[in-house]
Amino acid sequence: MSRPPATAVPATSPEAEPLAAHGLWSPASVPVRADLAIDTGRAITHARHLLDTGCHGLAVFGTTSEANSFSLEERMGLLEDMLASGIPADRLMVGTGCCAVTDSVRLTDHAAGLGVKKVLMLPPFYYKGMSDAGLYRSFATVIERVADPDLRIFLYHFPRLSGVPITAGLIEMLLRDFPRTVVGLKDSSGDWENVRMLLDEFPGFAVFPGSESLLGRALEKGAAGCITATANVNTAGIRATYDALRAQAADGAAKDETMRAVRKALEAWPLVPALKHLIAHYRGDHAWRAVRPPMLPLPEEEGAKLVAAVEGAGLQPLV
Amino acid sequence: MSRPPATAVPATSPEAEPLAAHGLWSPASVPVRADLAIDTGRAITHARHLLDTGCHGLAVFGTTSEANSFSLEERMGLLEDMLASGIPADRLMVGTGCCAVTDSVRLTDHAAGLGVKKVLMLPPFYYKGMSDAGLYRSFATVIERVADPDLRIFLYHFPRLSGVPITAGLIEMLLRDFPRTVVGLKDSSGDWENVRMLLDEFPGFAVFPGSESLLGRALEKGAAGCITATANVNTAGIRATYDALRAQAADGAAKDETMRAVRKALEAWPLVPALKHLIAHYRGDHAWRAVRPPMLPLPEEEGAKLVAAVEGAGLQPLV
């Protein structure tokens, strides 16, 4: 896997607009040790590898990062360690949406205070069936309390896991009152109709499908890029496809087909342990297989099938 | 509302078996101030009132307590303040189940260290579709790390909100390895068939339906009691029914009918703000209406309808 040419970075790269986000972002996997604590060394090595091999940025502490399986202190500690290691604040988007609004304020304020102004916010996700007005009040409380004019919030729509959809009505309310702060959304619904609706209804809003399988169609309609779990292992393949699609290159369709085949193969396994298994496999580093409960590592025999399936679909082995 | 006679406390009261739980437990509502912080004074007054007017115990930091809307520090702080005010540790069951296993360990260890050995544990509730083996590993990690032989865990089954059911298979696994620690379950599914199955399959397991509407049928089959949100306002009514049903008193059926009518009336409104509205109304204390986002207080006009509905159904005004 070679690093894509520097010219492939679009003009709207983080370097050009430090508060914006475009392109391929990966919710970086977070390795844990045998005692379940975050393995900071491996986490930083992996994060750097993703940035060096094609990711425009990292959505640290998303679903694939097992964010909600770590305490606030663990999450803040890893962010501090990543920045201290030299990972640029502009290339991070930190997950800060918690069930407790005070926790969301604390994580958001912590990130912004460290110069990480882009955050990916789940709605409060324990209570279901909450009104848009109540969800608005939750996001507004975070924005008002953090009170940072440079804060940029990307809403995180993942109804299958959160059980709390981000509706068009809620987005309208937030854009009306916080147009500079609420700037985009990660759509992990897997529903093209929802992605399309967002792109149609909210021009200029930075919409990221949560899967590269929708990338082609989404880019055509003006999506900002994609934030996708599988970028943890298919970094170069997805980045090359992204670049080819944006450049309307002749090989875009073929690249897109392979990329989507790899995704489809991966989806036959539970995604978080599957990605960790693949990282462990290609790095020859068994420790990477560990996950936090309630997840379990992929059994070895399943892992072997997984490797065969994704390579059969066209995944280039990681280096 | 008068305090029930002391003789109504069953022989298996907390006083007799400090690590057990039986009877009527209330997931106490937690008042918040205008700045959304916990209103400790009002919280303690309300908790004492519930214990003085009929609750055998309090399930502090359950769903009705807006537990997941508060930070760990806020939850631990209120528990410490309640104990310092003289509320007996034996009459508390603390919600300690979080998404992050380290958080569940921290809350459980904190409670047990203060002498509050009974905890009500949600499964980790962000990830959906987790295996029983993965959920087992999560609960087992808490039990192994807290390592308190007096710890008593009541599992919290609330699939509509958690999205993560506690299955019979998971209970079997836990009972096999931790028979002294995992002792019961609050079933908030509202599904009588599930309550019945638990009572049939796990004799001796302390099953509490999450609603008094199932109390009569559940007690007949050996349930431990009920843990119910509406005990925040219909304390005396539910306790009197519980006592009458247990004593097979002649007026049990009539009491049960009124109690269930009050519950049914209440269920037409969102339960957490509705209960706070009623407490505010009967105490003449407007501050009680406040809730944490993503909930919103009941609008005044809805509140007036609610009061009329529950009184029409037979709720005795609180004193």
Boltz contact constraints between the chains, C-beta under 6 A:
constraints:
  - contact:
      token1: [A, 68]
      token2: [B, 99]
      max_distance: 6.0
  - contact:
      token1: [A, 68]
      token2: [B, 126]
      max_distance: 6.0
  - contact:
      token1: [A, 69]
      token2: [B, 100]
      max_distance: 6.0
  - contact:
      token1: [A, 70]
      token2: [B, 100]
      max_distance: 6.0
  - contact:
      token1: [A, 71]
      token2: [B, 100]
      max_distance: 6.0
  - contact:
      token1: [A, 71]
      token2: [B, 102]
      max_distance: 6.0
  - contact:
      token1: [A, 71]
      token2: [B, 103]
      max_distance: 6.0
  - contact:
      token1: [A, 99]
      token2: [B, 68]
      max_distance: 6.0
  - contact:
      token1: [A, 100]
      token2: [B, 69]
      max_distance: 6.0
  - contact:
      token1: [A, 100]
      token2: [B, 70]
      max_distance: 6.0
  - contact:
      token1: [A, 100]
      token2: [B, 71]
      max_distance: 6.0
  - contact:
      token1: [A, 101]
      token2: [B, 293]
      max_distance: 6.0
  - contact:
      token1: [A, 102]
      token2: [B, 71]
      max_distance: 6.0
  - contact:
      token1: [A, 103]
      token2: [B, 71]
      max_distance: 6.0
  - contact:
      token1: [A, 124]
      token2: [B, 294]
      max_distance: 6.0
  - contact:
      token1: [A, 126]
      token2: [B, 68]
      max_distance: 6.0
  - contact:
      token1: [A, 128]
      token2: [B, 161]
      max_distance: 6.0
  - contact:
      token1: [A, 130]
      token2: [B, 294]
      max_distance: 6.0
  - contact:
      token1: [A, 134]
      token2: [B, 293]
      max_distance: 6.0
  - contact:
      token1: [A, 134]
      token2: [B, 294]
      max_distance: 6.0
  - contact:
      token1: [A, 134]
      token2: [B, 295]
      max_distance: 6.0
  - contact:
      token1: [A, 134]
      token2: [B, 296]
      max_distance: 6.0
  - contact:
      token1: [A, 135]
      token2: [B, 294]
      max_distance: 6.0
  - contact:
      token1: [A, 137]
      token2: [B, 293]
      max_distance: 6.0
  - contact:
      token1: [A, 138]
      token2: [B, 293]
      max_distance: 6.0
  - contact:
      token1: [A, 138]
      token2: [B, 294]
      max_distance: 6.0
  - contact:
      token1: [A, 141]
      token2: [B, 293]
      max_distance: 6.0
  - contact:
      token1: [A, 161]
      token2: [B, 128]
      max_distance: 6.0
  - contact:
      token1: [A, 163]
      token2: [B, 163]
      max_distance: 6.0
  - contact:
      token1: [A, 293]
      token2: [B, 101]
      max_distance: 6.0
  - contact:
      token1: [A, 293]
      token2: [B, 134]
      max_distance: 6.0
  - contact:
      token1: [A, 293]
      token2: [B, 137]
      max_distance: 6.0
  - contact:
      token1: [A, 293]
      token2: [B, 138]
      max_distance: 6.0
  - contact:
      token1: [A, 293]
      token2: [B, 141]
      max_distance: 6.0
  - contact:
      token1: [A, 294]
      token2: [B, 124]
      max_distance: 6.0
  - contact:
      token1: [A, 294]
      token2: [B, 130]
      max_distance: 6.0
  - contact:
      token1: [A, 294]
      token2: [B, 134]
      max_distance: 6.0
  - contact:
      token1: [A, 294]
      token2: [B, 135]
      max_distance: 6.0
  - contact:
      token1: [A, 294]
      token2: [B, 138]
      max_distance: 6.0
  - contact:
      token1: [A, 295]
      token2: [B, 134]
      max_distance: 6.0
  - contact:
      token1: [A, 296]
      token2: [B, 134]
      max_distance: 6.0
